[in-house]
Amino acid sequence: MSAVATVACVEDHISKRNFDQLARFIYDYSGIKMPPTKLTMLEGRLRRRLRATGISSFDDYCDYLFKHDGLEQEKVFLIDAVTTNKTDFFREPNHFTYLRDHALPKLAARDLRRFRIWSSACSTGAEPYTIAMILDDFTRDRPQQDYAILATDLSTDVLQTACRGIYSADMVAPVPPELRERYVMTPLDAHRREVRIHPALRSKVGFARLNLMDPSYGVGDPMHIIFCRNVLIYFDKPTQHRVLSRLIDCLVPGGYLFIGHSETVSGFDLPIRQVANTVFEKV
């Protein structure tokens, strides 16, 4: 790409017409609200796509998307560029305490042979691997019980990171020492600041791309536990209700739904009852 085109990518701005088109597509496809206050953020993130595609301006990029049938090829990369993927191991730790001390023992009392858990907005994998640590630790002394975790996300970029299971050493600092020793592999070279999730644990988590805007979720048999944390905040109320209803449809009666601490189901008529802070049981 020429130097002139590179400068155009850096200096160009999204027109109101193009922003409205992009915001409408992003909302329709992903449910993510893109108000005018996000214009600067969208410009910054899409500049990387302009450089990657060799397109020299936002006008040309939007023409490619909306006038020249480029949307089908580009939409995955566009959505990857705008999604937010903040995640940590043992994020909102009270959820994992409740999972270990209450939800799993109650479900185990039903003589389940296999727990089915879904991390529905898994980002780079910290949440499903945290869940796997809790489940693996719980079932160690219960040879009659096993577990399987499905982890999905809209972004292909984060799913690639999640599948590799490689993280900075600092990122796994919240993992309790006994679990870190068992499930996190450290490099032989002490100067490398990366760690990897143990392959035995990685084998218990299946990753797949899934859009929560889909009219139904093809996740197989009903789940015993679903995590959908810190994604509902990006949706408007009607979209939140639709997503929650579909998630609950995927739960067994008596199954558990975990949402983010900053999220609420207030005002929605749903077949669930609250059992802890942002933890709900299907009735």
matplotlib code that plots the C-alpha trace (Angstrom):
import matplotlib.pyplot as plt

x = [0.0, 1.4, 2.5, -0.3, -3.0, -1.5, -1.8, -5.4, -6.2, -4.9, -6.4, -9.7, -13.0, -16.3, -19.2, -22.5, -24.1, -21.5, -21.6, -25.3, -25.0, -22.3, -24.2, -27.3, -25.5, -23.6, -26.8, -28.8, -26.1, -24.7, -27.2, -24.4, -25.6, -23.4, -24.5, -22.9, -20.6, -18.9, -17.9, -14.2, -13.9, -15.3, -12.9, -9.9, -10.8, -11.7, -8.5, -6.8, -9.2, -8.6, -4.9, -5.4, -7.6, -5.6, -8.6, -7.6, -10.7, -13.8, -16.0, -14.3, -14.6, -18.3, -18.9, -17.2, -19.4, -22.8, -22.6, -20.2, -21.3, -18.3, -20.3, -20.6, -16.8, -15.9, -18.6, -16.7, -13.7, -15.8, -17.5, -14.2, -13.0, -15.9, -16.5, -15.1, -13.3, -12.5, -12.0, -10.0, -9.6, -12.0, -13.6, -16.5, -15.2, -18.4, -19.9, -17.4, -17.8, -21.5, -20.8, -18.5, -20.4, -24.1, -24.9, -22.7, -23.6, -27.3, -27.0, -24.8, -27.5, -29.6, -27.2, -26.0, -23.4, -22.3, -22.5, -23.1, -22.0, -22.1, -19.9, -21.9, -19.6, -16.3, -13.9, -10.3, -11.1, -10.5, -14.1, -14.5, -11.1, -12.0, -15.2, -13.2, -10.9, -13.9, -15.6, -12.4, -11.6, -15.2, -15.3, -11.8, -13.3, -16.5, -15.4, -19.0, -19.4, -17.9, -18.4, -18.2, -18.0, -19.1, -17.5, -18.8, -18.3, -19.1, -15.4, -13.2, -10.1, -10.8, -11.7, -8.3, -6.7, -9.0, -8.2, -4.5, -4.9, -1.7, -1.8, 0.6, 1.7, 0.1, -3.3, -3.5, -2.5, -6.1, -6.1, -5.8, -2.3, -3.4, -5.4, -2.7, -0.2, -2.5, -3.9, -1.4, 1.8, 4.8, 7.7, 11.1, 12.6, 12.0, 12.3, 9.2, 6.3, 3.7, 1.8, -0.5, -3.6, -2.9, -3.9, -6.1, -8.2, -8.2, -9.6, -12.8, -13.7, -15.1, -14.9, -17.3, -18.5, -22.1, -24.1, -26.5, -28.7, -29.5, -33.2, -32.2, -29.0, -27.9, -26.1, -27.4, -28.9, -30.1, -27.5, -27.2, -25.4, -25.1, -22.8, -23.7, -21.8, -21.0, -22.5, -26.1, -25.0, -24.3, -27.9, -31.0, -33.9, -35.8, -32.6, -31.8, -35.2, -34.9, -31.4, -32.3, -35.4, -33.4, -30.7, -33.3, -34.8, -31.4, -31.4, -32.8, -35.4, -33.4, -30.4, -28.5, -28.0, -25.1, -25.1, -22.7, -22.8, -23.7, -26.6, -30.2, -33.3, -35.5, -38.7, -38.6, -41.2, -38.9, -39.2, -36.4, -35.9, -32.9, -30.8, -27.8, -26.5, -26.9, -27.4, -30.8, -32.4, -34.8, -38.2]
y = [0.0, 3.5, 6.0, 8.3, 5.7, 5.0, 8.7, 8.7, 5.8, 7.7, 11.1, 10.1, 10.4, 8.6, 10.7, 10.8, 8.8, 6.1, 6.0, 5.5, 2.7, 1.0, 1.4, 0.0, -3.1, -3.6, -3.4, -5.7, -8.3, -8.3, -6.4, -4.0, -0.4, 2.1, 5.6, 8.7, 8.9, 5.8, 7.5, 8.1, 4.6, 3.1, 5.2, 4.0, 0.4, 0.4, 2.2, -1.2, -2.8, -0.2, -0.9, -4.6, -4.4, -1.7, 0.5, 4.2, 5.9, 5.2, 6.3, 3.6, 1.0, 1.7, 1.7, -1.7, -3.0, -1.6, -1.0, -3.6, -6.7, -6.8, -7.2, -11.0, -11.4, -8.6, -8.8, -11.2, -8.9, -5.8, -7.4, -8.6, -4.9, -3.5, -6.1, -5.5, -8.4, -7.5, -10.7, -12.1, -15.4, -15.6, -12.3, -11.5, -14.3, -14.6, -16.4, -19.1, -19.5, -20.0, -22.4, -24.5, -24.4, -24.3, -24.9, -27.9, -29.8, -29.2, -30.5, -33.4, -34.5, -35.4, -38.1, -36.4, -38.3, -35.3, -31.6, -29.5, -25.9, -23.1, -20.0, -18.0, -14.9, -16.5, -13.9, -15.0, -18.0, -16.9, -17.6, -21.1, -22.2, -20.8, -22.8, -25.8, -25.5, -25.4, -28.4, -30.4, -29.8, -30.7, -34.0, -35.2, -37.2, -38.1, -40.6, -41.2, -37.7, -35.8, -32.5, -30.8, -27.1, -25.3, -21.9, -19.5, -16.0, -13.8, -12.8, -15.2, -13.4, -14.1, -17.7, -18.3, -17.0, -19.1, -22.3, -21.8, -21.3, -19.2, -16.1, -13.7, -14.8, -11.7, -12.7, -15.9, -14.2, -14.3, -18.1, -19.6, -21.1, -24.7, -24.5, -22.6, -25.4, -28.1, -26.5, -23.8, -24.8, -22.5, -22.4, -23.9, -20.6, -18.4, -15.2, -16.1, -14.3, -16.7, -19.6, -22.2, -24.0, -27.7, -29.8, -32.1, -29.1, -27.6, -30.8, -30.4, -27.1, -27.0, -23.6, -22.4, -19.2, -18.3, -15.1, -14.4, -12.6, -15.9, -16.8, -20.1, -21.5, -24.9, -26.0, -29.6, -31.0, -28.6, -27.1, -27.3, -24.0, -21.0, -18.0, -14.9, -12.2, -8.6, -8.8, -7.9, -4.3, -3.7, -4.5, -2.5, -3.8, -5.6, -7.4, -8.3, -9.9, -11.9, -13.2, -14.0, -15.9, -18.0, -18.7, -19.9, -22.1, -23.9, -24.6, -27.7, -27.0, -26.2, -25.1, -21.9, -18.7, -16.4, -12.8, -9.9, -8.0, -4.8, -6.5, -7.1, -9.0, -6.5, -5.8, -9.1, -11.9, -14.9, -18.4, -17.9, -17.1, -15.3, -17.4, -15.1, -11.8, -12.0, -15.8, -17.3, -20.8, -21.9, -22.8]
z = [0.0, -0.8, 1.8, 0.6, 1.3, 4.7, 5.7, 4.4, 6.7, 9.7, 9.0, 7.5, 9.5, 9.3, 7.9, 9.7, 6.8, 7.0, 10.8, 10.7, 8.2, 10.2, 13.5, 12.0, 10.7, 13.9, 15.9, 13.6, 13.4, 16.9, 19.1, 20.1, 20.5, 18.7, 19.8, 18.3, 21.4, 20.0, 16.8, 17.8, 19.1, 15.9, 13.8, 15.8, 15.6, 11.9, 10.9, 11.5, 9.1, 6.5, 6.8, 6.6, 3.5, 1.7, 1.5, 1.8, 3.2, 5.3, 2.4, 0.2, 3.0, 3.4, -0.3, -0.4, 2.4, 1.4, -2.4, -3.7, -1.8, 0.5, 3.7, 3.5, 3.3, 5.7, 8.4, 10.7, 10.7, 11.2, 14.2, 15.6, 15.3, 17.3, 20.1, 23.6, 25.1, 28.7, 30.7, 33.7, 35.5, 38.5, 37.5, 39.9, 42.2, 44.2, 41.2, 41.4, 45.1, 44.6, 41.8, 43.9, 47.3, 46.2, 42.5, 41.9, 45.2, 44.5, 40.9, 42.0, 44.4, 41.4, 40.6, 37.4, 35.5, 33.4, 34.1, 31.0, 31.2, 28.6, 28.7, 26.1, 25.8, 26.5, 25.1, 25.2, 27.4, 31.0, 32.0, 30.6, 31.9, 35.3, 35.2, 34.2, 37.1, 39.5, 37.8, 37.6, 41.2, 42.2, 40.3, 41.3, 44.2, 42.3, 39.7, 38.7, 37.5, 34.6, 32.9, 29.5, 28.8, 25.7, 25.2, 22.5, 21.3, 18.4, 17.8, 15.9, 17.1, 20.8, 20.0, 18.5, 21.6, 23.8, 21.9, 22.4, 26.1, 26.3, 28.6, 30.3, 33.7, 35.2, 33.9, 35.9, 39.1, 40.4, 40.2, 43.7, 44.1, 44.5, 41.3, 39.5, 40.4, 39.1, 35.9, 34.7, 33.0, 33.4, 30.8, 31.5, 30.5, 33.6, 31.5, 29.4, 30.9, 29.4, 30.8, 29.3, 30.5, 31.0, 28.0, 30.1, 31.2, 27.7, 26.4, 28.5, 26.8, 23.3, 21.5, 18.8, 17.2, 18.1, 17.7, 20.5, 18.0, 16.3, 16.6, 18.4, 19.9, 18.5, 21.6, 21.9, 25.0, 27.7, 29.9, 33.7, 34.0, 31.7, 32.2, 30.2, 32.0, 31.0, 27.5, 28.2, 29.1, 25.4, 24.4, 24.6, 26.8, 24.0, 22.9, 26.5, 27.0, 23.8, 24.6, 28.2, 27.0, 24.6, 27.1, 29.7, 27.0, 26.9, 30.6, 32.4, 35.1, 38.2, 36.1, 36.9, 35.0, 35.9, 34.6, 35.3, 38.5, 36.7, 34.8, 35.8, 34.8, 36.5, 34.6, 32.6, 33.0, 33.0, 34.5, 36.9, 40.6, 42.1, 44.4, 44.9, 43.6, 39.8, 40.0, 39.0, 39.0, 36.3, 37.8]

ax = plt.figure().add_subplot(projection="3d")
ax.plot(x, y, z, "-o")
ax.set_aspect("equal")
plt.show()
